[in-house]
Structures are given as C-alpha cells and as structure tokens.
Amino acid sequence: MRRIRNESIYYLHQLLATGAGRALLAFCFLYLLLVQFCKHAFDRDPTSAFFDPSKAYKHRYSWQRRQQADSFIDAANSSTAYDNQVRGSDLTMCLGMTTVKRTNEQYVHSAYGSLMEGLAVDERKQIYSTILIGHTNPEYHPIYHEPWLRLTNNILTYNTSDKKQMDLLLKWEQEEDYRRKAIYDYAYLLKSCVDSGAAWVAIVEDDIIAVAGWYPRTMLALNIIESMSKNTDWLYLRLFFTEQFLGWNSEFWPTYLLASVAIVLAVASLLLILRGLRFHTSISGWIVLTVCFVCTPACILLYFMAGRVSMIPMAPGVHEMSEFGCCGQGLIFSSDTAGRVRDKLEEKELGFVDMIIEEWANEEKLRRYAIVPSLLQHVGGHSSKGNDFSPAEPMSVAERIFNFGFELYRQDGDRVIHPAGTIEPRRSIPWR
C-alpha cells in the first residue's frame, strides 16, 4: 500500500514538473467544476445528459394557472352573469375541443377555463368555442349538465339521425377502439368549426393549460406567418410542443462531426501560430497535443452533453418546426386548410391523428410553424386513449408529454413574463 502511494506521489511530481502536466491538471479541476455547474443548470433540459426528471416535471406555472382557471369555472357554475355575454359576434377563430370521460380525473374544466380566463371582452367576441362530448350517450360524461357549459357557443354531440354511423361509434366505444374513434372525432370537430365561418380553426385537447394572454399572442403569430408565407403553403401553427425531440438528432451527425473536427483544427492552428511567433518555449509540443486531443474534445463532449435546447435555445417568436414537432395538444389551421385536413382524415381508417397529419404534410411539403415559448402545457396524467403505463417507467406516456419551458412562465401582477425574454412573437429563422 505504501509502495502504491509513493509511486502515485512520484508520478504526480513528474506530471507537475512539465508545463503540459500542469496545464492538464488545471484543466481537469476546471472541468470538474463545469460538470457540477451543468448538473444544476441543465437539469430541466430533456436533451441533456444532466436531465433530472424529478425536478424537470414539476408543475410550477401550470398549477398556478390551473387555480385561476378552476376559479373561473367555479364562478361560472354559481353565477348567471355569463349568460348575458355577447359571443362570436366578431367571429375570428373557432376554438374546438373534444372531451371524453376520464377514469380518474376530469381535466376539461381547467383546460376550458384557462383558455377563457383573462380574455378581454372584445377578444371573447372573436372566439366561437365548441366542445364535442365524445360519447354516443353524452349523459355519460359528468360535465354534460354542468352550468359552466353555457359559456360555450356550441355543445356538440353526434348526429343521432345517422344510425349507421352511430352504430359504428358505439362499436368503437365498446371495443375501446380509441384510434379509429379519435380520427372520426377530430374530423367531426373540424367540420363543425369550418361550418362556423371562422377564419381560423384551433383544435385543442381537453387536458391542456393555456398561458394567460394566449389569444393575442396567437393572433399576432398568425399575422406574422401569413406575411412570411404569401407564396408558400403552410399547414398549421403549433401552440404546444415537447422539447424531447429537439436534441442532437442522429440525422445531423455528419454536421456535428465536421464542426467538431473544424474546432480541433482551429485550436491547433491557433496554438501553432502562437508557438511560431513568440511562445516557442512556453507552448511545447506536448501542450499542443494535450490541448488538441484531450482538452478540446472534452469541452466539445461537455457541450453536447449539456443539451441542444440549452446550448442553442430558440428565441421567442415564430419558428418553422416542420420536423421533430410533437404532439397534437394544440394546432391552428386556416379554415380552408382545416377542410383539407378533415378530408384527409376521412380517408384514413386507422392511425394516430397527429401522425396522419404529419405524414400528409411531409408528402405535400407543407410548412409547419410553432410559437416559442409554448402557449399550452399538457397536464394529463392518463391518456384518454387507454392504458399507457409501462412497468419499466415511473411515469406514464401521457405524463412525459411535457413542455419544460412553459413552467418558466411567472405571473408578475397583470403581466406574464418568461426568462427567455419578450414573449411577443417575432420573425425567426427556421428551426433545424
């Protein structure tokens, strides 16, 4: 044991006797400090090696916003004042939502309340809201007779006169064929919104929470997209996305490799130039080799480990997100496009709605946009499409559909602010 200790002290002494050795030890010390910093700074980034789910999935702003939404619904349930509101007289957007009875918890109250709470009177007049009760027997849903539903412009149910379709819907319900029924519900809701005459159609799920002030930011974003896409087709504006798929995607590994090699060559060139000018004695060949083949690759590795969302954050505004966008919690279409989406869905018998839409967009080369930061959060812990728990995972699939940036919103008096800066949309380069 003493021999090993003596040899360690000897090799350490030899290492410290060289400039390269001292530089390497200093770098290792600083590198360990950086790793500790990264553990705390990037623990909410799902694309980071330092991601900590126990901290990242905490609902901060969304719980605060949910309390505001629930208070709004409670007031609607105990008051008749809302009956006198003028709704849809200056119609601009149809806001559609399909809701089904959940096994454990109903999220629809908070979802609808967060979309309506805080709207100015003139903003509320522009929105035609419709809720589809997604059951052949609407009485099955516990909200069907709740007073707050009078806030909506349209409580949508299935057409009972179409016996063939009702029999098919009943069959899907009994067989728990959620995918076929979800396709039908989405197309049915799109048709209702298109028929409303609104210029824009927003389809949201019933387990979301909307940030306060979502509507004016959405309209501003739509105006920007319209001005940017005068000569190109685009499909939708995404109000929700999860950052989990915005990491260092393998499709771009040649780009990452070339950039890494270029950085190493640039560092090597700089050191050799300095060495040739006046630092020949202080910058030895060993120092050049150590910096280029140990220190620089280690820094590049730490950069990638920190996560793309943290290292290349998307600026607030409108971004093209034609790839890696997920999921279907909130999409806005123009009225014309909504009709085309409905037709496409009616052609399909099986699949997931969001995947069908994405496949069609890829085939037609339609651009897709997202607003950053996300204006919606997904709060559902249980999927309406069946059991999505896995024994190998501590969280359900539904719980992991999450926008981590949304929880960084905070209420400051009457304003909602975000650490990324201004949350008003602005022009931005496409997200790649």
One Martini backbone bead per residue (centre of mass of N, CA, C, O) as a GRO file, in nm:
protein
  432
    1MET     BB    1   0.059   0.062  -0.021
    2ARG     BB    2   0.306   0.248   0.008
    3ARG     BB    3   0.408   0.205  -0.279
    4ILE     BB    4   0.166   0.325  -0.430
    5ARG     BB    5   0.184   0.604  -0.300
    6ASN     BB    6   0.471   0.673  -0.394
    7GLU     BB    7   0.417   0.645  -0.697
    8SER     BB    8   0.200   0.863  -0.714
    9ILE     BB    9   0.376   1.096  -0.617
   10TYR     BB   10   0.588   1.071  -0.839
   11TYR     BB   11   0.398   1.112  -1.091
   12LEU     BB   12   0.290   1.385  -0.998
   13HIS     BB   13   0.563   1.527  -0.996
   14GLN     BB   14   0.625   1.478  -1.294
   15LEU     BB   15   0.376   1.626  -1.403
   16LEU     BB   16   0.440   1.908  -1.263
   17ALA     BB   17   0.720   1.947  -1.424
   18THR     BB   18   0.526   2.005  -1.657
   19GLY     BB   19   0.337   2.205  -1.853
   20ALA     BB   20   0.129   1.995  -1.950
   21GLY     BB   21   0.058   1.884  -1.670
   22ARG     BB   22  -0.046   2.147  -1.541
   23ALA     BB   23  -0.261   2.201  -1.752
   24LEU     BB   24  -0.422   1.937  -1.709
   25LEU     BB   25  -0.493   1.976  -1.408
   26ALA     BB   26  -0.637   2.244  -1.440
   27PHE     BB   27  -0.850   2.142  -1.634
   28CYS     BB   28  -0.975   1.922  -1.453
   29PHE     BB   29  -1.076   2.115  -1.236
   30LEU     BB   30  -1.257   2.292  -1.422
   31TYR     BB   31  -1.426   2.060  -1.537
   32LEU     BB   32  -1.560   1.972  -1.270
   33LEU     BB   33  -1.700   2.241  -1.224
   34LEU     BB   34  -1.869   2.233  -1.485
   35VAL     BB   35  -2.026   1.977  -1.422
   36GLN     BB   36  -2.166   2.088  -1.169
   37PHE     BB   37  -2.307   2.318  -1.315
   38CYS     BB   38  -2.470   2.141  -1.519
   39LYS     BB   39  -2.644   1.986  -1.309
   40HIS     BB   40  -2.805   2.262  -1.244
   41ALA     BB   41  -2.860   2.410  -1.530
   42PHE     BB   42  -2.968   2.119  -1.704
   43ASP     BB   43  -3.210   1.953  -1.545
   44ARG     BB   44  -3.457   2.063  -1.763
   45ASP     BB   45  -3.316   1.917  -2.006
   46PRO     BB   46  -3.407   1.651  -2.218
   47THR     BB   47  -3.121   1.675  -2.400
   48SER     BB   48  -2.964   1.610  -2.142
   49ALA     BB   49  -2.738   1.438  -1.932
   50PHE     BB   50  -2.859   1.622  -1.672
   51PHE     BB   51  -3.129   1.515  -1.651
   52ASP     BB   52  -3.409   1.566  -1.405
   53PRO     BB   53  -3.720   1.446  -1.356
   54SER     BB   54  -3.781   1.533  -1.054
   55LYS     BB   55  -3.761   1.846  -1.154
   56ALA     BB   56  -3.877   1.891  -1.449
   57TYR     BB   57  -4.197   1.784  -1.385
   58LYS     BB   58  -4.272   2.036  -1.246
   59HIS     BB   59  -4.548   2.222  -1.150
   60ARG     BB   60  -4.583   2.564  -1.167
   61TYR     BB   61  -4.747   2.755  -1.350
   62SER     BB   62  -4.979   2.550  -1.414
   63TRP     BB   63  -5.100   2.550  -1.125
   64GLN     BB   64  -5.163   2.847  -1.111
   65ARG     BB   65  -5.342   2.850  -1.366
   66ARG     BB   66  -5.544   2.636  -1.270
   67GLN     BB   67  -5.666   2.802  -1.040
   68GLN     BB   68  -5.779   3.023  -1.221
   69ALA     BB   69  -5.959   2.838  -1.394
   70ASP     BB   70  -6.131   2.714  -1.164
   71SER     BB   71  -6.245   2.984  -1.065
   72PHE     BB   72  -6.392   3.051  -1.325
   73ILE     BB   73  -6.579   2.800  -1.324
   74ASP     BB   74  -6.705   2.842  -1.046
   75ALA     BB   75  -6.837   3.114  -1.119
   76ALA     BB   76  -7.011   2.998  -1.352
   77ASN     BB   77  -7.173   2.792  -1.170
   78SER     BB   78  -7.275   3.053  -0.962
   79SER     BB   79  -7.368   3.215  -1.225
   80THR     BB   80  -7.560   3.436  -1.466
   81ALA     BB   81  -7.384   3.654  -1.612
   82TYR     BB   82  -7.273   3.486  -1.862
   83ASP     BB   83  -7.539   3.481  -2.035
   84ASN     BB   84  -7.489   3.799  -2.142
   85GLN     BB   85  -7.287   3.737  -2.337
   86VAL     BB   86  -7.112   3.827  -2.622
   87ARG     BB   87  -7.076   3.577  -2.884
   88GLY     BB   88  -6.929   3.576  -3.204
   89SER     BB   89  -6.976   3.864  -3.351
   90ASP     BB   90  -6.640   3.873  -3.423
   91LEU     BB   91  -6.549   3.635  -3.595
   92THR     BB   92  -6.224   3.440  -3.606
   93MET     BB   93  -6.239   3.186  -3.402
   94CYS     BB   94  -6.234   2.835  -3.370
   95LEU     BB   95  -6.279   2.652  -3.064
   96GLY     BB   96  -6.182   2.316  -3.033
   97MET     BB   97  -6.315   2.036  -2.821
   98THR     BB   98  -6.249   1.716  -2.702
   99THR     BB   99  -6.445   1.512  -2.469
  100VAL     BB  100  -6.381   1.264  -2.218
  101LYS     BB  101  -6.415   1.033  -1.992
  102ARG     BB  102  -6.236   0.988  -1.711
  103THR     BB  103  -6.134   0.779  -1.466
  104ASN     BB  104  -6.010   0.997  -1.247
  105GLU     BB  105  -5.979   1.281  -1.417
  106GLN     BB  106  -6.100   1.603  -1.498
  107TYR     BB  107  -5.963   1.856  -1.728
  108VAL     BB  108  -6.168   2.045  -1.881
  109HIS     BB  109  -6.209   2.278  -1.688
  110SER     BB  110  -5.915   2.389  -1.699
  111ALA     BB  111  -5.887   2.416  -2.001
  112TYR     BB  112  -6.120   2.613  -2.059
  113GLY     BB  113  -6.057   2.824  -1.839
  114SER     BB  114  -5.769   2.906  -1.950
  115LEU     BB  115  -5.886   3.013  -2.230
  116MET     BB  116  -6.091   3.236  -2.091
  117GLU     BB  117  -5.923   3.351  -1.884
  118GLY     BB  118  -5.857   3.704  -1.936
  119LEU     BB  119  -6.034   3.789  -2.148
  120ALA     BB  120  -6.139   4.013  -2.341
  121VAL     BB  121  -6.429   4.110  -2.470
  122ASP     BB  122  -6.331   4.132  -2.770
  123GLU     BB  123  -6.196   3.850  -2.771
  124ARG     BB  124  -6.447   3.676  -2.704
  125LYS     BB  125  -6.607   3.762  -2.965
  126GLN     BB  126  -6.394   3.606  -3.166
  127ILE     BB  127  -6.491   3.336  -3.021
  128TYR     BB  128  -6.582   3.003  -3.119
  129SER     BB  129  -6.697   2.769  -2.896
  130THR     BB  130  -6.643   2.404  -2.901
  131ILE     BB  131  -6.786   2.101  -2.755
  132LEU     BB  132  -6.714   1.761  -2.770
  133ILE     BB  133  -6.906   1.492  -2.676
  134GLY     BB  134  -6.736   1.171  -2.681
  135HIS     BB  135  -7.044   1.030  -2.682
  136THR     BB  136  -7.324   0.862  -2.761
  137ASN     BB  137  -7.376   0.929  -2.450
  138PRO     BB  138  -7.353   1.233  -2.301
  139GLU     BB  139  -7.441   1.153  -2.004
  140TYR     BB  140  -7.169   1.007  -1.930
  141HIS     BB  141  -7.068   1.283  -1.892
  142PRO     BB  142  -7.022   1.485  -1.609
  143ILE     BB  143  -7.052   1.780  -1.771
  144TYR     BB  144  -7.323   1.802  -1.936
  145HIS     BB  145  -7.490   1.964  -1.677
  146GLU     BB  146  -7.303   2.194  -1.644
  147PRO     BB  147  -7.322   2.537  -1.628
  148TRP     BB  148  -7.049   2.629  -1.781
  149LEU     BB  149  -7.135   2.540  -2.077
  150ARG     BB  150  -7.273   2.822  -2.151
  151LEU     BB  151  -7.001   2.953  -2.254
  152THR     BB  152  -7.051   2.818  -2.499
  153ASN     BB  153  -7.158   2.804  -2.840
  154ASN     BB  154  -7.112   2.472  -2.858
  155ILE     BB  155  -7.270   2.163  -2.798
  156LEU     BB  156  -7.135   1.874  -2.919
  157THR     BB  157  -7.290   1.607  -3.094
  158TYR     BB  158  -7.405   1.343  -3.229
  159ASN     BB  159  -7.571   1.216  -3.510
  160THR     BB  160  -7.857   1.030  -3.451
  161SER     BB  161  -7.974   0.999  -3.754
  162ASP     BB  162  -7.703   0.830  -3.800
  163LYS     BB  163  -7.714   0.503  -3.752
  164LYS     BB  164  -7.458   0.385  -3.877
  165GLN     BB  165  -7.258   0.569  -3.724
  166MET     BB  166  -7.355   0.509  -3.436
  167ASP     BB  167  -7.290   0.206  -3.444
  168LEU     BB  168  -6.987   0.246  -3.490
  169LEU     BB  169  -6.927   0.414  -3.237
  170LEU     BB  170  -7.029   0.201  -3.036
  171LYS     BB  171  -6.826  -0.014  -3.117
  172TRP     BB  172  -6.571   0.145  -3.043
  173GLU     BB  173  -6.639   0.178  -2.748
  174GLN     BB  174  -6.666  -0.127  -2.671
  175GLU     BB  175  -6.365  -0.192  -2.805
  176GLU     BB  176  -6.163   0.042  -2.759
  177ASP     BB  177  -6.128   0.216  -3.041
  178TYR     BB  178  -5.951   0.498  -3.024
  179ARG     BB  179  -5.828   0.565  -3.304
  180ARG     BB  180  -6.080   0.573  -3.482
  181LYS     BB  181  -6.238   0.775  -3.306
  182ALA     BB  182  -6.033   1.010  -3.313
  183ILE     BB  183  -6.054   1.064  -3.614
  184TYR     BB  184  -6.353   1.127  -3.621
  185ASP     BB  185  -6.361   1.357  -3.410
  186TYR     BB  186  -6.171   1.551  -3.555
  187ALA     BB  187  -6.335   1.577  -3.818
  188TYR     BB  188  -6.603   1.667  -3.684
  189LEU     BB  189  -6.485   1.925  -3.553
  190LEU     BB  190  -6.382   2.059  -3.809
  191LYS     BB  191  -6.655   2.088  -3.948
  192SER     BB  192  -6.787   2.269  -3.737
  193CYS     BB  193  -6.579   2.501  -3.765
  194VAL     BB  194  -6.607   2.559  -4.064
  195ASP     BB  195  -6.923   2.619  -4.042
  196SER     BB  196  -6.888   2.888  -3.866
  197GLY     BB  197  -6.681   3.096  -4.044
  198ALA     BB  198  -6.406   3.095  -3.951
  199ALA     BB  199  -6.073   3.167  -4.025
  200TRP     BB  200  -6.000   2.999  -3.765
  201VAL     BB  201  -5.868   2.674  -3.641
  202ALA     BB  202  -5.883   2.539  -3.312
  203ILE     BB  203  -5.728   2.241  -3.175
  204VAL     BB  204  -5.788   2.099  -2.856
  205GLU     BB  205  -5.730   1.952  -2.573
  206ASP     BB  206  -5.865   1.843  -2.241
  207ASP     BB  207  -5.534   1.850  -2.111
  208ILE     BB  208  -5.485   2.166  -2.082
  209ILE     BB  209  -5.282   2.471  -2.047
  210ALA     BB  210  -5.313   2.818  -2.063
  211VAL     BB  211  -5.177   3.101  -2.107
  212ALA     BB  212  -5.188   3.408  -2.032
  213GLY     BB  213  -5.255   3.559  -2.340
  214TRP     BB  214  -5.278   3.362  -2.592
  215TYR     BB  215  -5.447   3.506  -2.813
  216PRO     BB  216  -5.281   3.760  -2.906
  217ARG     BB  217  -5.026   3.590  -2.972
  218THR     BB  218  -5.154   3.414  -3.187
  219MET     BB  219  -5.249   3.638  -3.385
  220LEU     BB  220  -4.968   3.754  -3.433
  221ALA     BB  221  -4.845   3.493  -3.545
  222LEU     BB  222  -5.039   3.463  -3.787
  223ASN     BB  223  -4.959   3.727  -3.924
  224ILE     BB  224  -4.664   3.651  -3.968
  225ILE     BB  225  -4.708   3.397  -4.138
  226GLU     BB  226  -4.865   3.530  -4.366
  227SER     BB  227  -4.623   3.721  -4.449
  228MET     BB  228  -4.414   3.474  -4.491
  229SER     BB  229  -4.648   3.284  -4.677
  230LYS     BB  230  -4.759   3.395  -4.958
  231ASN     BB  231  -4.599   3.157  -5.159
  232THR     BB  232  -4.671   2.937  -4.935
  233ASP     BB  233  -4.742   2.643  -4.789
  234TRP     BB  234  -4.931   2.587  -4.489
  235LEU     BB  235  -5.069   2.421  -4.205
  236TYR     BB  236  -4.960   2.516  -3.904
  237LEU     BB  237  -4.998   2.618  -3.562
  238ARG     BB  238  -4.811   2.560  -3.277
  239LEU     BB  239  -4.887   2.559  -2.916
  240PHE     BB  240  -4.740   2.275  -2.886
  241PHE     BB  241  -4.435   2.131  -2.743
  242THR     BB  242  -4.167   1.904  -2.718
  243GLU     BB  243  -3.816   1.895  -2.642
  244GLN     BB  244  -3.730   1.590  -2.675
  245PHE     BB  245  -3.697   1.624  -3.018
  246LEU     BB  246  -3.457   1.876  -3.001
  247GLY     BB  247  -3.195   1.742  -3.033
  248TRP     BB  248  -2.923   1.542  -3.130
  249ASN     BB  249  -2.985   1.436  -3.416
  250SER     BB  250  -2.874   1.176  -3.619
  251GLU     BB  251  -2.916   1.318  -3.902
  252PHE     BB  252  -2.665   1.539  -3.808
  253TRP     BB  253  -2.379   1.404  -3.756
  254PRO     BB  254  -2.195   1.522  -3.980
  255THR     BB  255  -2.209   1.812  -3.878
  256TYR     BB  256  -2.095   1.763  -3.594
  257LEU     BB  257  -1.825   1.640  -3.684
  258LEU     BB  258  -1.717   1.874  -3.857
  259ALA     BB  259  -1.726   2.087  -3.634
  260SER     BB  260  -1.531   1.944  -3.440
  261VAL     BB  261  -1.288   1.930  -3.628
  262ALA     BB  262  -1.269   2.236  -3.680
  263ILE     BB  263  -1.207   2.314  -3.387
  264VAL     BB  264  -0.945   2.155  -3.354
  265LEU     BB  265  -0.797   2.291  -3.592
  266ALA     BB  266  -0.818   2.581  -3.484
  267VAL     BB  267  -0.661   2.535  -3.222
  268ALA     BB  268  -0.405   2.426  -3.350
  269SER     BB  269  -0.342   2.673  -3.525
  270LEU     BB  270  -0.320   2.881  -3.299
  271LEU     BB  271  -0.090   2.745  -3.139
  272LEU     BB  272   0.118   2.736  -3.374
  273ILE     BB  273   0.129   3.038  -3.422
  274LEU     BB  274   0.218   3.122  -3.137
  275ARG     BB  275   0.471   2.942  -3.132
  276GLY     BB  276   0.607   3.081  -3.389
  277LEU     BB  277   0.632   3.370  -3.276
  278ARG     BB  278   0.680   3.376  -2.907
  279PHE     BB  279   0.595   3.064  -2.767
  280HIS     BB  280   0.800   2.823  -2.785
  281THR     BB  281   0.864   2.752  -2.479
  282SER     BB  282   0.562   2.751  -2.354
  283ILE     BB  283   0.466   2.594  -2.627
  284SER     BB  284   0.462   2.285  -2.648
  285GLY     BB  285   0.400   1.992  -2.798
  286TRP     BB  286   0.242   1.869  -2.557
  287ILE     BB  287   0.038   2.097  -2.528
  288VAL     BB  288  -0.087   2.073  -2.805
  289LEU     BB  289  -0.180   1.778  -2.772
  290THR     BB  290  -0.351   1.815  -2.516
  291VAL     BB  291  -0.548   2.031  -2.619
  292CYS     BB  292  -0.645   1.881  -2.890
  293PHE     BB  293  -0.685   1.561  -2.757
  294VAL     BB  294  -0.833   1.649  -2.472
  295CYS     BB  295  -0.963   1.927  -2.407
  296THR     BB  296  -1.137   1.984  -2.657
  297PRO     BB  297  -1.305   1.720  -2.665
  298ALA     BB  298  -1.418   1.758  -2.378
  299CYS     BB  299  -1.574   2.022  -2.441
  300ILE     BB  300  -1.747   1.910  -2.667
  301LEU     BB  301  -1.885   1.694  -2.498
  302LEU     BB  302  -2.014   1.891  -2.292
  303TYR     BB  303  -2.185   2.043  -2.493
  304PHE     BB  304  -2.362   1.797  -2.573
  305MET     BB  305  -2.450   1.721  -2.281
  306ALA     BB  306  -2.613   1.987  -2.219
  307GLY     BB  307  -2.780   2.046  -2.472
  308ARG     BB  308  -2.957   2.194  -2.724
  309VAL     BB  309  -3.168   2.371  -2.581
  310SER     BB  310  -2.937   2.524  -2.421
  311MET     BB  311  -2.722   2.593  -2.653
  312ILE     BB  312  -2.983   2.633  -2.875
  313PRO     BB  313  -3.197   2.848  -2.828
  314MET     BB  314  -3.509   2.956  -2.881
  315ALA     BB  315  -3.644   3.224  -2.978
  316PRO     BB  316  -3.878   3.430  -2.945
  317GLY     BB  317  -4.144   3.310  -3.157
  318VAL     BB  318  -4.147   3.217  -3.492
  319HIS     BB  319  -4.118   2.875  -3.601
  320GLU     BB  320  -3.997   2.639  -3.789
  321MET     BB  321  -4.158   2.290  -3.745
  322SER     BB  322  -4.134   2.025  -3.962
  323GLU     BB  323  -3.962   1.891  -3.732
  324PHE     BB  324  -4.002   1.734  -3.420
  325GLY     BB  325  -4.301   1.772  -3.371
  326CYS     BB  326  -4.474   1.759  -3.046
  327CYS     BB  327  -4.806   1.745  -3.048
  328GLY     BB  328  -5.182   1.750  -3.054
  329GLN     BB  329  -5.278   1.976  -2.831
  330GLY     BB  330  -5.222   2.238  -3.045
  331LEU     BB  331  -5.391   2.350  -3.343
  332ILE     BB  332  -5.370   2.580  -3.629
  333PHE     BB  333  -5.600   2.661  -3.888
  334SER     BB  334  -5.718   2.729  -4.161
  335SER     BB  335  -6.016   2.687  -4.298
  336ASP     BB  336  -5.922   2.552  -4.559
  337THR     BB  337  -5.723   2.350  -4.428
  338ALA     BB  338  -5.926   2.209  -4.243
  339GLY     BB  339  -6.083   2.076  -4.476
  340ARG     BB  340  -5.840   1.906  -4.578
  341VAL     BB  341  -5.790   1.750  -4.320
  342ARG     BB  342  -6.062   1.618  -4.302
  343ASP     BB  343  -6.043   1.461  -4.570
  344LYS     BB  344  -5.794   1.298  -4.489
  345LEU     BB  345  -5.914   1.155  -4.239
  346GLU     BB  346  -6.157   1.017  -4.396
  347GLU     BB  347  -5.951   0.817  -4.548
  348LYS     BB  348  -5.896   0.703  -4.271
  349GLU     BB  349  -5.901   0.416  -4.035
  350LEU     BB  350  -5.596   0.422  -3.918
  351GLY     BB  351  -5.444   0.591  -3.640
  352PHE     BB  352  -5.279   0.889  -3.575
  353VAL     BB  353  -5.353   1.204  -3.608
  354ASP     BB  354  -5.071   1.344  -3.601
  355MET     BB  355  -4.937   1.143  -3.805
  356ILE     BB  356  -5.122   1.192  -4.045
  357ILE     BB  357  -5.061   1.493  -4.072
  358GLU     BB  358  -4.751   1.467  -4.106
  359GLU     BB  359  -4.747   1.285  -4.356
  360TRP     BB  360  -4.898   1.481  -4.537
  361ALA     BB  361  -4.701   1.719  -4.510
  362ASN     BB  362  -4.460   1.569  -4.635
  363GLU     BB  363  -4.587   1.507  -4.909
  364GLU     BB  364  -4.670   1.830  -4.959
  365LYS     BB  365  -4.466   2.030  -4.829
  366LEU     BB  366  -4.561   2.152  -4.553
  367ARG     BB  367  -4.554   2.397  -4.342
  368ARG     BB  368  -4.448   2.434  -3.994
  369TYR     BB  369  -4.542   2.596  -3.689
  370ALA     BB  370  -4.411   2.769  -3.394
  371ILE     BB  371  -4.448   2.888  -3.065
  372VAL     BB  372  -4.215   3.088  -2.870
  373PRO     BB  373  -4.324   2.996  -2.624
  374SER     BB  374  -4.535   2.792  -2.511
  375LEU     BB  375  -4.903   2.817  -2.468
  376LEU     BB  376  -4.900   2.515  -2.377
  377GLN     BB  377  -4.997   2.253  -2.145
  378HIS     BB  378  -4.952   1.923  -2.039
  379VAL     BB  379  -5.157   1.753  -1.766
  380GLY     BB  380  -5.200   1.466  -1.834
  381GLY     BB  381  -5.179   1.137  -1.671
  382HIS     BB  382  -5.409   1.017  -1.864
  383SER     BB  383  -5.512   0.857  -2.124
  384SER     BB  384  -5.794   0.853  -2.345
  385LYS     BB  385  -5.652   0.583  -2.509
  386GLY     BB  386  -5.557   0.439  -2.254
  387ASN     BB  387  -5.311   0.241  -2.147
  388ASP     BB  388  -4.967   0.405  -2.070
  389PHE     BB  389  -4.821   0.203  -1.894
  390SER     BB  390  -4.494   0.110  -1.757
  391PRO     BB  391  -4.296  -0.088  -1.559
  392ALA     BB  392  -4.019   0.069  -1.656
  393GLU     BB  393  -4.187   0.332  -1.580
  394PRO     BB  394  -4.270   0.598  -1.359
  395MET     BB  395  -4.416   0.713  -1.614
  396SER     BB  396  -4.631   0.806  -1.827
  397VAL     BB  397  -4.672   0.904  -2.141
  398ALA     BB  398  -4.848   1.151  -2.075
  399GLU     BB  399  -4.651   1.280  -1.862
  400ARG     BB  400  -4.409   1.312  -2.089
  401ILE     BB  401  -4.593   1.527  -2.216
  402PHE     BB  402  -4.380   1.812  -2.219
  403ASN     BB  403  -4.323   2.159  -2.134
  404PHE     BB  404  -4.054   2.311  -1.980
  405GLY     BB  405  -4.080   2.619  -2.051
  406PHE     BB  406  -4.366   2.681  -1.935
  407GLU     BB  407  -4.274   2.676  -1.622
  408LEU     BB  408  -4.122   2.973  -1.654
  409TYR     BB  409  -4.348   3.110  -1.608
  410ARG     BB  410  -4.471   3.430  -1.464
  411GLN     BB  411  -4.636   3.622  -1.239
  412ASP     BB  412  -4.664   3.997  -1.284
  413GLY     BB  413  -4.935   4.065  -1.202
  414ASP     BB  414  -5.071   4.129  -1.521
  415ARG     BB  415  -4.819   3.979  -1.605
  416VAL     BB  416  -4.640   3.759  -1.833
  417ILE     BB  417  -4.329   3.606  -1.787
  418HIS     BB  418  -4.002   3.526  -1.945
  419PRO     BB  419  -3.663   3.441  -1.944
  420ALA     BB  420  -3.630   3.464  -2.266
  421GLY     BB  421  -3.824   3.708  -2.276
  422THR     BB  422  -4.006   3.806  -2.494
  423ILE     BB  423  -4.352   3.684  -2.587
  424GLU     BB  424  -4.354   3.814  -2.850
  425PRO     BB  425  -4.379   3.764  -3.161
  426ARG     BB  426  -4.128   3.687  -3.411
  427ARG     BB  427  -3.903   3.669  -3.626
  428SER     BB  428  -3.752   3.359  -3.755
  429ILE     BB  429  -3.565   3.107  -3.790
  430PRO     BB  430  -3.548   2.804  -3.873
  431TRP     BB  431  -3.580   2.494  -3.736
  432ARG     BB  432  -3.296   2.236  -3.723
   0.00000   0.00000   0.00000
